[in-house]
Amino acid sequence: MDVRVKSVLAKIDENAVAILLVIVAVSTRLLPHPANFAAVGAVALFSGTYLKKKYALWLPLIIMMVSDVIIGLHNLILFTWGSFILMGCIGLWVRKNKNVQNVIFGTITGSLVFFFVTNFAVWAFTPFYAKTLQGLLQCFVLALPFFRNSLAGDVFYVGVLYGAYEGAIYLLPRLKKNMGLVQATNK
């Protein structure tokens, strides 16, 4: 095998795998997709769970900001980004309590947080709804089709991201060992 390929492979670690997955997932925002069926929430949850703590909230947020500049900004973007950070915090909780049930719970909770924060902002800061409890409820009800897609996207992409990461982390040491990049350990 080419020496350069071996050199690159030797440098790949768990954090590099996670960062690569975050970049790929966020870039899917630039591809055509159904409304709100995107990897955004899954990226936030995944990043909180798997990236080093110093990158867990900020790296995906910066990548999100760059993609928002390309896609287009809006006047409620700070609520979207704030929701993204909150979802990353849920990922930090999942990191400490990682199992399938908590990943599912975190995914659903993150989707709900995003739904309530962003739609509350739509109600509070746009002229579309009366500034009453009835107006707020109307805003939430009319946003339910978007929530369905958002939740479906979060569930799908959480499965893809977590599955790809866990698979890569399982296979990476074996690949390195087979290529003679690490010494076999006696256990």
PyMOL CGO cylinders between C-alpha atoms (Angstrom):
from pymol import cmd
from pymol.cgo import CYLINDER

trace = [
    CYLINDER, 0.00, 0.00, 0.00, 1.16, 3.53, -0.71, 0.3, 1, 1, 1, 1, 1, 1,
    CYLINDER, 1.16, 3.53, -0.71, 3.22, 5.02, 2.14, 0.3, 1, 1, 1, 1, 1, 1,
    CYLINDER, 3.22, 5.02, 2.14, 1.13, 8.23, 2.08, 0.3, 1, 1, 1, 1, 1, 1,
    CYLINDER, 1.13, 8.23, 2.08, -2.11, 6.27, 2.59, 0.3, 1, 1, 1, 1, 1, 1,
    CYLINDER, -2.11, 6.27, 2.59, -0.54, 4.42, 5.53, 0.3, 1, 1, 1, 1, 1, 1,
    CYLINDER, -0.54, 4.42, 5.53, 0.68, 7.71, 6.98, 0.3, 1, 1, 1, 1, 1, 1,
    CYLINDER, 0.68, 7.71, 6.98, -2.80, 9.26, 6.80, 0.3, 1, 1, 1, 1, 1, 1,
    CYLINDER, -2.80, 9.26, 6.80, -4.48, 6.15, 8.17, 0.3, 1, 1, 1, 1, 1, 1,
    CYLINDER, -4.48, 6.15, 8.17, -2.04, 6.05, 11.10, 0.3, 1, 1, 1, 1, 1, 1,
    CYLINDER, -2.04, 6.05, 11.10, -3.10, 9.59, 12.10, 0.3, 1, 1, 1, 1, 1, 1,
    CYLINDER, -3.10, 9.59, 12.10, -6.84, 8.89, 12.07, 0.3, 1, 1, 1, 1, 1, 1,
    CYLINDER, -6.84, 8.89, 12.07, -8.28, 8.67, 15.56, 0.3, 1, 1, 1, 1, 1, 1,
    CYLINDER, -8.28, 8.67, 15.56, -11.76, 8.66, 17.06, 0.3, 1, 1, 1, 1, 1, 1,
    CYLINDER, -11.76, 8.66, 17.06, -12.03, 12.46, 17.08, 0.3, 1, 1, 1, 1, 1, 1,
    CYLINDER, -12.03, 12.46, 17.08, -10.99, 12.69, 13.42, 0.3, 1, 1, 1, 1, 1, 1,
    CYLINDER, -10.99, 12.69, 13.42, -13.71, 10.19, 12.50, 0.3, 1, 1, 1, 1, 1, 1,
    CYLINDER, -13.71, 10.19, 12.50, -16.30, 12.23, 14.44, 0.3, 1, 1, 1, 1, 1, 1,
    CYLINDER, -16.30, 12.23, 14.44, -15.21, 15.53, 12.84, 0.3, 1, 1, 1, 1, 1, 1,
    CYLINDER, -15.21, 15.53, 12.84, -15.35, 14.02, 9.36, 0.3, 1, 1, 1, 1, 1, 1,
    CYLINDER, -15.35, 14.02, 9.36, -18.86, 12.70, 10.00, 0.3, 1, 1, 1, 1, 1, 1,
    CYLINDER, -18.86, 12.70, 10.00, -20.00, 16.12, 11.27, 0.3, 1, 1, 1, 1, 1, 1,
    CYLINDER, -20.00, 16.12, 11.27, -18.64, 17.86, 8.16, 0.3, 1, 1, 1, 1, 1, 1,
    CYLINDER, -18.64, 17.86, 8.16, -20.26, 15.34, 5.82, 0.3, 1, 1, 1, 1, 1, 1,
    CYLINDER, -20.26, 15.34, 5.82, -23.59, 15.46, 7.66, 0.3, 1, 1, 1, 1, 1, 1,
    CYLINDER, -23.59, 15.46, 7.66, -23.80, 19.26, 7.76, 0.3, 1, 1, 1, 1, 1, 1,
    CYLINDER, -23.80, 19.26, 7.76, -22.90, 19.43, 4.08, 0.3, 1, 1, 1, 1, 1, 1,
    CYLINDER, -22.90, 19.43, 4.08, -26.05, 17.44, 3.30, 0.3, 1, 1, 1, 1, 1, 1,
    CYLINDER, -26.05, 17.44, 3.30, -27.94, 20.67, 4.07, 0.3, 1, 1, 1, 1, 1, 1,
    CYLINDER, -27.94, 20.67, 4.07, -26.69, 21.91, 0.71, 0.3, 1, 1, 1, 1, 1, 1,
    CYLINDER, -26.69, 21.91, 0.71, -28.32, 19.00, -1.13, 0.3, 1, 1, 1, 1, 1, 1,
    CYLINDER, -28.32, 19.00, -1.13, -32.03, 18.96, -2.05, 0.3, 1, 1, 1, 1, 1, 1,
    CYLINDER, -32.03, 18.96, -2.05, -34.12, 17.46, 0.76, 0.3, 1, 1, 1, 1, 1, 1,
    CYLINDER, -34.12, 17.46, 0.76, -37.70, 17.58, 2.06, 0.3, 1, 1, 1, 1, 1, 1,
    CYLINDER, -37.70, 17.58, 2.06, -38.44, 20.59, 4.28, 0.3, 1, 1, 1, 1, 1, 1,
    CYLINDER, -38.44, 20.59, 4.28, -36.80, 20.16, 7.70, 0.3, 1, 1, 1, 1, 1, 1,
    CYLINDER, -36.80, 20.16, 7.70, -35.57, 16.62, 6.91, 0.3, 1, 1, 1, 1, 1, 1,
    CYLINDER, -35.57, 16.62, 6.91, -31.93, 17.41, 7.56, 0.3, 1, 1, 1, 1, 1, 1,
    CYLINDER, -31.93, 17.41, 7.56, -29.00, 16.27, 9.65, 0.3, 1, 1, 1, 1, 1, 1,
    CYLINDER, -29.00, 16.27, 9.65, -28.85, 19.43, 11.77, 0.3, 1, 1, 1, 1, 1, 1,
    CYLINDER, -28.85, 19.43, 11.77, -30.32, 18.10, 15.01, 0.3, 1, 1, 1, 1, 1, 1,
    CYLINDER, -30.32, 18.10, 15.01, -28.52, 14.79, 14.66, 0.3, 1, 1, 1, 1, 1, 1,
    CYLINDER, -28.52, 14.79, 14.66, -25.21, 16.61, 14.18, 0.3, 1, 1, 1, 1, 1, 1,
    CYLINDER, -25.21, 16.61, 14.18, -25.73, 18.62, 17.36, 0.3, 1, 1, 1, 1, 1, 1,
    CYLINDER, -25.73, 18.62, 17.36, -26.59, 15.52, 19.39, 0.3, 1, 1, 1, 1, 1, 1,
    CYLINDER, -26.59, 15.52, 19.39, -23.77, 13.47, 17.82, 0.3, 1, 1, 1, 1, 1, 1,
    CYLINDER, -23.77, 13.47, 17.82, -21.21, 16.22, 18.39, 0.3, 1, 1, 1, 1, 1, 1,
    CYLINDER, -21.21, 16.22, 18.39, -22.10, 16.50, 22.05, 0.3, 1, 1, 1, 1, 1, 1,
    CYLINDER, -22.10, 16.50, 22.05, -21.78, 12.77, 22.41, 0.3, 1, 1, 1, 1, 1, 1,
    CYLINDER, -21.78, 12.77, 22.41, -18.59, 12.07, 20.48, 0.3, 1, 1, 1, 1, 1, 1,
    CYLINDER, -18.59, 12.07, 20.48, -16.45, 15.14, 19.83, 0.3, 1, 1, 1, 1, 1, 1,
    CYLINDER, -16.45, 15.14, 19.83, -13.84, 16.20, 22.36, 0.3, 1, 1, 1, 1, 1, 1,
    CYLINDER, -13.84, 16.20, 22.36, -15.55, 18.51, 24.85, 0.3, 1, 1, 1, 1, 1, 1,
    CYLINDER, -15.55, 18.51, 24.85, -13.64, 21.57, 23.63, 0.3, 1, 1, 1, 1, 1, 1,
    CYLINDER, -13.64, 21.57, 23.63, -15.16, 21.07, 20.16, 0.3, 1, 1, 1, 1, 1, 1,
    CYLINDER, -15.16, 21.07, 20.16, -18.51, 19.47, 21.04, 0.3, 1, 1, 1, 1, 1, 1,
    CYLINDER, -18.51, 19.47, 21.04, -20.65, 22.62, 20.84, 0.3, 1, 1, 1, 1, 1, 1,
    CYLINDER, -20.65, 22.62, 20.84, -18.55, 25.07, 18.83, 0.3, 1, 1, 1, 1, 1, 1,
    CYLINDER, -18.55, 25.07, 18.83, -17.25, 23.11, 15.85, 0.3, 1, 1, 1, 1, 1, 1,
    CYLINDER, -17.25, 23.11, 15.85, -20.69, 21.99, 14.61, 0.3, 1, 1, 1, 1, 1, 1,
    CYLINDER, -20.69, 21.99, 14.61, -22.09, 25.46, 15.31, 0.3, 1, 1, 1, 1, 1, 1,
    CYLINDER, -22.09, 25.46, 15.31, -19.37, 27.09, 13.20, 0.3, 1, 1, 1, 1, 1, 1,
    CYLINDER, -19.37, 27.09, 13.20, -19.96, 24.60, 10.37, 0.3, 1, 1, 1, 1, 1, 1,
    CYLINDER, -19.96, 24.60, 10.37, -23.71, 25.29, 10.68, 0.3, 1, 1, 1, 1, 1, 1,
    CYLINDER, -23.71, 25.29, 10.68, -23.08, 29.04, 10.48, 0.3, 1, 1, 1, 1, 1, 1,
    CYLINDER, -23.08, 29.04, 10.48, -21.01, 28.62, 7.32, 0.3, 1, 1, 1, 1, 1, 1,
    CYLINDER, -21.01, 28.62, 7.32, -23.74, 26.53, 5.70, 0.3, 1, 1, 1, 1, 1, 1,
    CYLINDER, -23.74, 26.53, 5.70, -26.35, 29.13, 6.79, 0.3, 1, 1, 1, 1, 1, 1,
    CYLINDER, -26.35, 29.13, 6.79, -24.37, 31.85, 5.04, 0.3, 1, 1, 1, 1, 1, 1,
    CYLINDER, -24.37, 31.85, 5.04, -24.55, 29.77, 1.86, 0.3, 1, 1, 1, 1, 1, 1,
    CYLINDER, -24.55, 29.77, 1.86, -28.22, 28.81, 2.27, 0.3, 1, 1, 1, 1, 1, 1,
    CYLINDER, -28.22, 28.81, 2.27, -29.37, 32.18, 3.58, 0.3, 1, 1, 1, 1, 1, 1,
    CYLINDER, -29.37, 32.18, 3.58, -29.76, 33.89, 6.92, 0.3, 1, 1, 1, 1, 1, 1,
    CYLINDER, -29.76, 33.89, 6.92, -33.02, 34.99, 8.54, 0.3, 1, 1, 1, 1, 1, 1,
    CYLINDER, -33.02, 34.99, 8.54, -33.99, 37.21, 11.43, 0.3, 1, 1, 1, 1, 1, 1,
    CYLINDER, -33.99, 37.21, 11.43, -34.56, 34.29, 13.85, 0.3, 1, 1, 1, 1, 1, 1,
    CYLINDER, -34.56, 34.29, 13.85, -31.21, 32.59, 13.22, 0.3, 1, 1, 1, 1, 1, 1,
    CYLINDER, -31.21, 32.59, 13.22, -30.00, 33.14, 16.78, 0.3, 1, 1, 1, 1, 1, 1,
    CYLINDER, -30.00, 33.14, 16.78, -32.89, 31.00, 18.04, 0.3, 1, 1, 1, 1, 1, 1,
    CYLINDER, -32.89, 31.00, 18.04, -32.00, 28.30, 15.54, 0.3, 1, 1, 1, 1, 1, 1,
    CYLINDER, -32.00, 28.30, 15.54, -28.36, 28.37, 16.59, 0.3, 1, 1, 1, 1, 1, 1,
    CYLINDER, -28.36, 28.37, 16.59, -29.35, 28.50, 20.27, 0.3, 1, 1, 1, 1, 1, 1,
    CYLINDER, -29.35, 28.50, 20.27, -31.52, 25.41, 19.78, 0.3, 1, 1, 1, 1, 1, 1,
    CYLINDER, -31.52, 25.41, 19.78, -28.58, 23.75, 18.09, 0.3, 1, 1, 1, 1, 1, 1,
    CYLINDER, -28.58, 23.75, 18.09, -26.40, 24.45, 21.15, 0.3, 1, 1, 1, 1, 1, 1,
    CYLINDER, -26.40, 24.45, 21.15, -29.11, 23.10, 23.48, 0.3, 1, 1, 1, 1, 1, 1,
    CYLINDER, -29.11, 23.10, 23.48, -29.27, 19.93, 21.40, 0.3, 1, 1, 1, 1, 1, 1,
    CYLINDER, -29.27, 19.93, 21.40, -25.48, 19.66, 21.72, 0.3, 1, 1, 1, 1, 1, 1,
    CYLINDER, -25.48, 19.66, 21.72, -25.89, 19.91, 25.50, 0.3, 1, 1, 1, 1, 1, 1,
    CYLINDER, -25.89, 19.91, 25.50, -28.32, 16.99, 25.34, 0.3, 1, 1, 1, 1, 1, 1,
    CYLINDER, -28.32, 16.99, 25.34, -25.56, 15.14, 23.48, 0.3, 1, 1, 1, 1, 1, 1,
    CYLINDER, -25.56, 15.14, 23.48, -23.17, 15.91, 26.34, 0.3, 1, 1, 1, 1, 1, 1,
    CYLINDER, -23.17, 15.91, 26.34, -25.68, 14.27, 28.69, 0.3, 1, 1, 1, 1, 1, 1,
    CYLINDER, -25.68, 14.27, 28.69, -25.96, 11.26, 26.34, 0.3, 1, 1, 1, 1, 1, 1,
    CYLINDER, -25.96, 11.26, 26.34, -22.13, 10.99, 26.42, 0.3, 1, 1, 1, 1, 1, 1,
    CYLINDER, -22.13, 10.99, 26.42, -22.26, 10.41, 30.19, 0.3, 1, 1, 1, 1, 1, 1,
    CYLINDER, -22.26, 10.41, 30.19, -25.23, 8.02, 29.95, 0.3, 1, 1, 1, 1, 1, 1,
    CYLINDER, -25.23, 8.02, 29.95, -24.72, 6.39, 26.56, 0.3, 1, 1, 1, 1, 1, 1,
    CYLINDER, -24.72, 6.39, 26.56, -27.00, 3.53, 25.68, 0.3, 1, 1, 1, 1, 1, 1,
    CYLINDER, -27.00, 3.53, 25.68, -29.59, 2.99, 22.96, 0.3, 1, 1, 1, 1, 1, 1,
    CYLINDER, -29.59, 2.99, 22.96, -32.50, 4.18, 25.10, 0.3, 1, 1, 1, 1, 1, 1,
    CYLINDER, -32.50, 4.18, 25.10, -30.78, 7.45, 26.01, 0.3, 1, 1, 1, 1, 1, 1,
    CYLINDER, -30.78, 7.45, 26.01, -29.78, 8.11, 22.40, 0.3, 1, 1, 1, 1, 1, 1,
    CYLINDER, -29.78, 8.11, 22.40, -33.44, 7.69, 21.40, 0.3, 1, 1, 1, 1, 1, 1,
    CYLINDER, -33.44, 7.69, 21.40, -34.58, 9.84, 24.34, 0.3, 1, 1, 1, 1, 1, 1,
    CYLINDER, -34.58, 9.84, 24.34, -31.98, 12.50, 23.47, 0.3, 1, 1, 1, 1, 1, 1,
    CYLINDER, -31.98, 12.50, 23.47, -33.04, 12.50, 19.82, 0.3, 1, 1, 1, 1, 1, 1,
    CYLINDER, -33.04, 12.50, 19.82, -36.71, 13.01, 20.63, 0.3, 1, 1, 1, 1, 1, 1,
    CYLINDER, -36.71, 13.01, 20.63, -35.96, 15.57, 23.35, 0.3, 1, 1, 1, 1, 1, 1,
    CYLINDER, -35.96, 15.57, 23.35, -33.64, 17.49, 21.03, 0.3, 1, 1, 1, 1, 1, 1,
    CYLINDER, -33.64, 17.49, 21.03, -36.28, 17.55, 18.29, 0.3, 1, 1, 1, 1, 1, 1,
    CYLINDER, -36.28, 17.55, 18.29, -38.85, 18.86, 20.78, 0.3, 1, 1, 1, 1, 1, 1,
    CYLINDER, -38.85, 18.86, 20.78, -36.46, 21.53, 22.09, 0.3, 1, 1, 1, 1, 1, 1,
    CYLINDER, -36.46, 21.53, 22.09, -35.79, 22.72, 18.55, 0.3, 1, 1, 1, 1, 1, 1,
    CYLINDER, -35.79, 22.72, 18.55, -39.52, 22.72, 17.73, 0.3, 1, 1, 1, 1, 1, 1,
    CYLINDER, -39.52, 22.72, 17.73, -40.58, 24.67, 20.80, 0.3, 1, 1, 1, 1, 1, 1,
    CYLINDER, -40.58, 24.67, 20.80, -37.73, 27.21, 20.82, 0.3, 1, 1, 1, 1, 1, 1,
    CYLINDER, -37.73, 27.21, 20.82, -37.84, 28.04, 17.12, 0.3, 1, 1, 1, 1, 1, 1,
    CYLINDER, -37.84, 28.04, 17.12, -41.61, 28.15, 16.86, 0.3, 1, 1, 1, 1, 1, 1,
    CYLINDER, -41.61, 28.15, 16.86, -41.89, 30.24, 20.01, 0.3, 1, 1, 1, 1, 1, 1,
    CYLINDER, -41.89, 30.24, 20.01, -39.51, 32.68, 18.30, 0.3, 1, 1, 1, 1, 1, 1,
    CYLINDER, -39.51, 32.68, 18.30, -41.69, 32.68, 15.17, 0.3, 1, 1, 1, 1, 1, 1,
    CYLINDER, -41.69, 32.68, 15.17, -44.72, 33.48, 17.32, 0.3, 1, 1, 1, 1, 1, 1,
    CYLINDER, -44.72, 33.48, 17.32, -42.96, 36.13, 19.42, 0.3, 1, 1, 1, 1, 1, 1,
    CYLINDER, -42.96, 36.13, 19.42, -40.94, 37.95, 16.76, 0.3, 1, 1, 1, 1, 1, 1,
    CYLINDER, -40.94, 37.95, 16.76, -42.97, 37.82, 13.56, 0.3, 1, 1, 1, 1, 1, 1,
    CYLINDER, -42.97, 37.82, 13.56, -46.33, 39.38, 12.67, 0.3, 1, 1, 1, 1, 1, 1,
    CYLINDER, -46.33, 39.38, 12.67, -47.84, 36.04, 11.58, 0.3, 1, 1, 1, 1, 1, 1,
    CYLINDER, -47.84, 36.04, 11.58, -49.64, 35.17, 14.83, 0.3, 1, 1, 1, 1, 1, 1,
    CYLINDER, -49.64, 35.17, 14.83, -51.60, 37.05, 17.46, 0.3, 1, 1, 1, 1, 1, 1,
    CYLINDER, -51.60, 37.05, 17.46, -49.54, 37.61, 20.60, 0.3, 1, 1, 1, 1, 1, 1,
    CYLINDER, -49.54, 37.61, 20.60, -51.95, 35.58, 22.68, 0.3, 1, 1, 1, 1, 1, 1,
    CYLINDER, -51.95, 35.58, 22.68, -52.00, 32.04, 24.02, 0.3, 1, 1, 1, 1, 1, 1,
    CYLINDER, -52.00, 32.04, 24.02, -54.32, 31.13, 21.15, 0.3, 1, 1, 1, 1, 1, 1,
    CYLINDER, -54.32, 31.13, 21.15, -51.83, 32.62, 18.66, 0.3, 1, 1, 1, 1, 1, 1,
    CYLINDER, -51.83, 32.62, 18.66, -49.00, 30.62, 20.22, 0.3, 1, 1, 1, 1, 1, 1,
    CYLINDER, -49.00, 30.62, 20.22, -51.02, 27.41, 20.05, 0.3, 1, 1, 1, 1, 1, 1,
    CYLINDER, -51.02, 27.41, 20.05, -51.92, 28.16, 16.43, 0.3, 1, 1, 1, 1, 1, 1,
    CYLINDER, -51.92, 28.16, 16.43, -48.23, 28.64, 15.64, 0.3, 1, 1, 1, 1, 1, 1,
    CYLINDER, -48.23, 28.64, 15.64, -47.35, 25.28, 17.20, 0.3, 1, 1, 1, 1, 1, 1,
    CYLINDER, -47.35, 25.28, 17.20, -50.21, 23.44, 15.49, 0.3, 1, 1, 1, 1, 1, 1,
    CYLINDER, -50.21, 23.44, 15.49, -49.37, 24.85, 12.06, 0.3, 1, 1, 1, 1, 1, 1,
    CYLINDER, -49.37, 24.85, 12.06, -45.72, 23.86, 12.56, 0.3, 1, 1, 1, 1, 1, 1,
    CYLINDER, -45.72, 23.86, 12.56, -46.52, 20.20, 13.29, 0.3, 1, 1, 1, 1, 1, 1,
    CYLINDER, -46.52, 20.20, 13.29, -45.92, 19.02, 9.68, 0.3, 1, 1, 1, 1, 1, 1,
    CYLINDER, -45.92, 19.02, 9.68, -42.44, 20.56, 9.86, 0.3, 1, 1, 1, 1, 1, 1,
    CYLINDER, -42.44, 20.56, 9.86, -41.86, 18.88, 13.23, 0.3, 1, 1, 1, 1, 1, 1,
    CYLINDER, -41.86, 18.88, 13.23, -42.75, 15.51, 11.72, 0.3, 1, 1, 1, 1, 1, 1,
    CYLINDER, -42.75, 15.51, 11.72, -40.06, 15.96, 9.07, 0.3, 1, 1, 1, 1, 1, 1,
    CYLINDER, -40.06, 15.96, 9.07, -37.57, 17.36, 11.57, 0.3, 1, 1, 1, 1, 1, 1,
    CYLINDER, -37.57, 17.36, 11.57, -38.06, 14.42, 13.94, 0.3, 1, 1, 1, 1, 1, 1,
    CYLINDER, -38.06, 14.42, 13.94, -37.84, 11.93, 11.07, 0.3, 1, 1, 1, 1, 1, 1,
    CYLINDER, -37.84, 11.93, 11.07, -34.62, 13.57, 9.86, 0.3, 1, 1, 1, 1, 1, 1,
    CYLINDER, -34.62, 13.57, 9.86, -33.16, 13.58, 13.36, 0.3, 1, 1, 1, 1, 1, 1,
    CYLINDER, -33.16, 13.58, 13.36, -33.99, 9.90, 13.89, 0.3, 1, 1, 1, 1, 1, 1,
    CYLINDER, -33.99, 9.90, 13.89, -32.64, 8.91, 10.46, 0.3, 1, 1, 1, 1, 1, 1,
    CYLINDER, -32.64, 8.91, 10.46, -29.42, 10.90, 10.73, 0.3, 1, 1, 1, 1, 1, 1,
    CYLINDER, -29.42, 10.90, 10.73, -28.78, 9.92, 14.37, 0.3, 1, 1, 1, 1, 1, 1,
    CYLINDER, -28.78, 9.92, 14.37, -28.96, 6.31, 13.22, 0.3, 1, 1, 1, 1, 1, 1,
    CYLINDER, -28.96, 6.31, 13.22, -26.57, 7.00, 10.34, 0.3, 1, 1, 1, 1, 1, 1,
    CYLINDER, -26.57, 7.00, 10.34, -24.09, 9.09, 12.36, 0.3, 1, 1, 1, 1, 1, 1,
    CYLINDER, -24.09, 9.09, 12.36, -24.00, 6.95, 15.49, 0.3, 1, 1, 1, 1, 1, 1,
    CYLINDER, -24.00, 6.95, 15.49, -23.96, 3.75, 13.45, 0.3, 1, 1, 1, 1, 1, 1,
    CYLINDER, -23.96, 3.75, 13.45, -21.19, 4.97, 11.12, 0.3, 1, 1, 1, 1, 1, 1,
    CYLINDER, -21.19, 4.97, 11.12, -19.12, 6.21, 14.05, 0.3, 1, 1, 1, 1, 1, 1,
    CYLINDER, -19.12, 6.21, 14.05, -19.46, 3.07, 16.15, 0.3, 1, 1, 1, 1, 1, 1,
    CYLINDER, -19.46, 3.07, 16.15, -18.75, 0.92, 13.08, 0.3, 1, 1, 1, 1, 1, 1,
    CYLINDER, -18.75, 0.92, 13.08, -15.67, 2.95, 12.17, 0.3, 1, 1, 1, 1, 1, 1,
    CYLINDER, -15.67, 2.95, 12.17, -14.35, 2.90, 15.73, 0.3, 1, 1, 1, 1, 1, 1,
    CYLINDER, -14.35, 2.90, 15.73, -14.83, -0.87, 15.83, 0.3, 1, 1, 1, 1, 1, 1,
    CYLINDER, -14.83, -0.87, 15.83, -13.07, -1.40, 12.49, 0.3, 1, 1, 1, 1, 1, 1,
    CYLINDER, -13.07, -1.40, 12.49, -10.31, 1.24, 12.68, 0.3, 1, 1, 1, 1, 1, 1,
    CYLINDER, -10.31, 1.24, 12.68, -7.99, -0.56, 15.15, 0.3, 1, 1, 1, 1, 1, 1,
    CYLINDER, -7.99, -0.56, 15.15, -8.43, -3.82, 13.26, 0.3, 1, 1, 1, 1, 1, 1,
    CYLINDER, -8.43, -3.82, 13.26, -7.57, -2.14, 9.96, 0.3, 1, 1, 1, 1, 1, 1,
    CYLINDER, -7.57, -2.14, 9.96, -4.52, -0.46, 11.48, 0.3, 1, 1, 1, 1, 1, 1,
    CYLINDER, -4.52, -0.46, 11.48, -3.40, -3.77, 12.98, 0.3, 1, 1, 1, 1, 1, 1,
    CYLINDER, -3.40, -3.77, 12.98, -3.85, -5.61, 9.68, 0.3, 1, 1, 1, 1, 1, 1,
    CYLINDER, -3.85, -5.61, 9.68, -1.78, -2.95, 7.91, 0.3, 1, 1, 1, 1, 1, 1,
    CYLINDER, -1.78, -2.95, 7.91, 0.97, -3.23, 10.52, 0.3, 1, 1, 1, 1, 1, 1,
    CYLINDER, 0.97, -3.23, 10.52, 0.39, 0.28, 11.84, 0.3, 1, 1, 1, 1, 1, 1,
    CYLINDER, 0.39, 0.28, 11.84, -0.07, -0.79, 15.46, 0.3, 1, 1, 1, 1, 1, 1,
    CYLINDER, -0.07, -0.79, 15.46, 1.39, -3.57, 17.53, 0.3, 1, 1, 1, 1, 1, 1,
    CYLINDER, 1.39, -3.57, 17.53, -0.88, -6.39, 18.58, 0.3, 1, 1, 1, 1, 1, 1,
    CYLINDER, -0.88, -6.39, 18.58, -1.53, -6.37, 22.31, 0.3, 1, 1, 1, 1, 1, 1,
    CYLINDER, -1.53, -6.37, 22.31, -1.53, -9.49, 24.42, 0.3, 1, 1, 1, 1, 1, 1,
    CYLINDER, -1.53, -9.49, 24.42, -4.63, -9.73, 26.51, 0.3, 1, 1, 1, 1, 1, 1,
]
cmd.load_cgo(trace, "trace")
